[in-house]
């Protein structure tokens, strides 16, 4: 059957978009920097559809005001189960592609934990241990807001990689608000990394630590991430975390 303009223009499914990413390059970037950009993961329409959910509490299990906890300024909400369709599709599709890197990193660092091939099986491990609360979240920042450097650790079972997706367009919706990582190596000063993102771009990053090859073999480095001060406008981001929380 001849393709029509409608079928040609139809967006790829989430699974197809994830599969089309150059995962060899992603793995190389993760090994070298602890993060990797996944360009154009979501369309502008999908970004807007997620951002507009923020005021409607029926989609969420809790709201966190960062200033009350010393986390920075701004706020975020954790999604409730069932997750929105986009997040529910992204989470297992991305997990499958990141699982080999997670297992390889643990092997290199001498950590005995291994992760199953399917996200459903890993979530069962979390839930059996009492980690049953969903962790994907939607963050909202206004002028003057920022997110302190942190790690998203929610219990005993932690998947060592996560993904953040920028839903707003820099220079149009907001200024400032750069995604920032720091890497702390033993007996060395911390190394900063600013990750440039456009609307719909995602960054895959280490949750806690990653291996680095040294002259005497591999060693662990500790990573934290955050968001610099929003100078004007509003910024929304989705965080896709693969382990659930207690």
C-alpha distance (Angstrom), angle and dihedral (degrees) to the residues before:
residue distance angle dihedral
X1 . . .
X2 3.79 . .
X3 3.80 113.5 .
X4 3.79 115.6 -116.3
X5 3.79 126.1 -146.6
X6 3.80 88.2 -102.6
X7 3.83 93.9 55.7
X8 3.81 91.9 44.0
X9 3.81 92.5 51.1
X10 3.80 95.8 43.8
X11 3.83 109.7 115.7
X12 3.77 117.6 -112.3
X13 3.77 116.1 -104.5
X14 3.79 116.8 -98.5
X15 3.80 90.8 -106.9
X16 3.82 91.7 50.9
X17 3.80 92.0 48.3
X18 3.79 91.5 50.2
X19 3.80 91.1 48.0
X20 3.82 91.1 50.3
X21 3.82 92.7 59.7
X22 3.80 116.3 106.6
X23 3.80 94.9 -111.6
X24 3.79 93.8 177.2
X25 3.81 87.9 62.1
X26 3.81 91.2 44.0
X27 3.81 90.5 53.5
X28 3.80 90.9 47.9
X29 3.83 91.7 50.3
X30 3.80 92.2 47.0
X31 3.80 90.6 51.2
X32 3.80 92.5 47.2
X33 3.82 102.0 38.7
X34 3.80 109.1 9.5
X35 3.82 90.2 -115.8
X36 3.80 140.1 63.5
X37 3.81 132.3 -167.3
X38 3.82 119.0 -126.3
X39 3.79 102.2 -160.2
X40 3.81 121.6 -145.2
X41 3.79 96.2 -2.1
X42 3.82 91.7 152.6
X43 3.80 130.5 31.6
X44 3.83 121.2 -122.1
X45 3.81 88.6 -107.3
X46 3.81 91.7 53.3
X47 3.80 90.8 47.6
X48 3.80 91.1 52.2
X49 3.81 91.7 46.7
X50 3.81 90.5 56.3
X51 3.81 96.8 42.2
X52 3.81 92.3 51.7
X53 3.82 90.1 59.9
X54 3.80 92.4 70.5
X55 3.84 99.7 90.6
X56 3.83 93.4 47.9
X57 3.80 107.5 84.7
X58 3.80 94.1 -167.8
X59 3.83 88.5 82.3
X60 3.81 94.4 55.6
X61 3.80 141.0 64.9
X62 3.83 98.5 -156.5
X63 3.82 144.8 0.2
X64 3.81 124.4 -138.4
X65 3.81 122.6 -160.7
X66 3.80 102.5 -157.2
X67 3.81 97.2 -150.4
X68 3.81 91.9 60.9
X69 3.80 91.3 61.1
X70 3.81 102.2 34.9
X71 3.81 91.0 -107.3
X72 3.82 94.2 125.7
X73 3.82 128.4 -95.6
X74 3.78 127.3 -48.8
X75 3.77 129.6 46.7
X76 3.76 144.1 -107.2
X77 3.79 140.3 -164.1
X78 3.79 129.7 -144.2
X79 3.78 114.1 -132.9
X80 3.79 118.4 -120.4
X81 3.78 125.2 -135.0
X82 2.95 125.4 -66.0
X83 3.80 89.7 54.6
X84 3.82 120.6 -145.1
X85 3.79 110.2 -84.8
X86 3.81 95.1 -108.1
X87 3.81 92.9 52.0
X88 3.79 92.4 42.1
X89 3.82 89.3 55.4
X90 3.80 96.9 41.2
X91 3.80 96.3 50.7
X92 3.84 99.4 62.4
X93 3.82 94.2 33.9
X94 3.81 93.0 54.6
X95 3.82 93.2 40.7
X96 3.81 91.9 57.9
X97 3.80 90.9 53.9
X98 3.81 94.9 45.6
X99 3.80 97.1 42.8
X100 3.82 96.4 85.9
X101 3.81 91.1 51.7
X102 3.80 90.7 48.9
X103 3.80 92.4 51.4
X104 3.80 92.7 44.4
X105 3.79 91.8 50.5
X106 3.80 92.3 50.5
X107 3.79 91.5 48.7
X108 3.81 90.6 50.1
X109 3.81 91.9 48.9
X110 3.80 93.2 47.1
X111 3.82 93.7 -112.6
X112 3.80 112.0 148.0
X113 3.83 96.3 -150.4
X114 3.82 116.9 108.4
X115 3.79 127.6 -173.7
X116 3.82 125.9 -132.9
X117 3.80 120.2 -116.4
X118 3.81 94.5 -112.6
X119 3.78 127.5 57.6
X120 3.79 91.0 -138.9
X121 3.80 89.8 63.2
X122 3.80 92.5 48.2
X123 3.81 91.4 49.9
X124 3.81 89.0 52.7
X125 3.80 87.9 56.0
X126 3.81 89.2 52.2
X127 3.80 94.1 45.6
X128 3.82 93.3 47.2
X129 3.82 86.9 56.9
X130 3.81 92.6 50.8
X131 3.82 96.2 -98.2
X132 3.79 96.5 128.8
X133 3.82 104.9 137.8
X134 3.83 116.1 99.8
X135 3.81 115.8 -116.7
X136 3.84 106.0 -164.3
X137 3.79 105.9 115.8
X138 3.79 144.0 -172.7
X139 3.81 116.6 -137.1
X140 3.80 126.2 -158.0
X141 3.83 125.2 -165.0
X142 3.80 132.0 -179.1
X143 3.78 133.4 -174.4
X144 3.82 110.9 -45.5
X145 3.81 94.0 14.6
X146 3.80 124.2 128.2
X147 3.80 140.7 164.3
X148 3.80 119.2 -123.7
X149 3.79 119.7 -130.3
X150 3.79 108.3 -83.7
X151 3.82 148.0 145.0
X152 3.81 124.8 -120.4
X153 3.80 100.9 -130.6
X154 3.80 115.4 152.5
X155 3.79 107.8 167.3
X156 3.78 146.5 -31.0
X157 3.80 94.4 -52.4
X158 3.80 112.0 63.9
X159 3.80 127.7 168.7
X160 3.83 104.2 -143.1
X161 3.82 97.3 -135.6
X162 3.79 133.6 55.5
X163 3.81 138.4 174.9
X164 3.82 131.1 -131.7
X165 3.82 121.0 -165.8
X166 3.81 123.1 -159.4
X167 3.83 110.0 -136.4
X168 3.82 97.7 -178.6
X169 3.81 130.4 66.7
X170 3.84 117.2 -115.5
X171 3.79 112.9 -128.8
X172 3.79 92.3 20.9
X173 3.81 107.0 48.9
X174 3.80 97.6 21.5
X175 3.80 145.5 -6.5
X176 3.80 125.2 -138.1
X177 3.79 114.6 9.9
X178 3.80 97.7 121.9
X179 3.80 118.6 179.3
X180 3.82 107.1 -115.6
X181 3.80 134.3 -169.1
X182 3.78 130.2 -174.0
X183 3.78 126.0 -161.0
X184 3.79 120.3 -157.8
X185 3.78 114.9 -157.2
X186 3.81 122.5 -169.5
X187 3.82 113.1 -85.9
X188 3.82 91.1 -4.2
X189 3.81 136.9 99.4
X190 3.82 116.3 -96.1
X191 3.81 116.5 -91.9
X192 3.85 117.2 -136.7
X193 3.80 124.9 -148.4
X194 3.82 124.1 -170.1
X195 3.83 111.8 -158.5
X196 3.83 114.9 -151.6
X197 3.81 111.4 -143.2
X198 3.80 135.4 176.1
X199 3.79 127.0 -159.7
X200 3.81 109.2 -63.4
X201 3.80 94.5 17.2
X202 3.79 118.8 124.5
X203 3.77 133.1 -157.7
X204 3.79 122.5 -147.4
X205 3.79 110.9 -154.0
X206 3.77 145.2 168.9
X207 3.80 112.8 -91.4
X208 3.79 98.3 -154.1
X209 3.80 117.5 -14.2
X210 3.80 142.1 -12.4
X211 3.81 136.9 -165.1
X212 3.79 122.5 -96.7
X213 3.78 123.6 -169.8
X214 3.80 112.4 -122.1
X215 3.79 132.8 -179.5
X216 3.81 89.6 -93.4
X217 3.79 96.3 41.6
X218 3.81 135.2 -78.7
X219 3.79 123.0 -27.6
X220 3.81 135.4 178.5
X221 3.78 125.5 -101.1
X222 3.79 123.7 -165.6
X223 3.82 120.6 -129.3
X224 3.79 134.4 -163.4
X225 3.78 129.9 178.8
X226 3.78 137.7 -160.8
X227 3.81 145.8 146.5
X228 3.81 126.1 -96.6
X229 3.81 122.3 -128.0
X230 3.80 118.1 -62.7
X231 3.79 105.9 -126.0
X232 3.81 96.0 -168.3
X233 3.79 140.8 -12.6
X234 3.78 129.8 19.2
X235 3.81 131.6 -61.7
X236 3.82 129.4 -162.5
X237 3.79 125.9 -169.3
X238 3.80 135.0 177.0
X239 3.78 119.0 -142.7
X240 3.81 116.2 -154.6
X241 3.79 108.2 -161.0
X242 3.79 116.7 176.8
X243 3.81 102.1 -153.2
X244 3.81 122.0 67.9
X245 3.80 125.9 -131.5
X246 3.80 136.9 -117.9
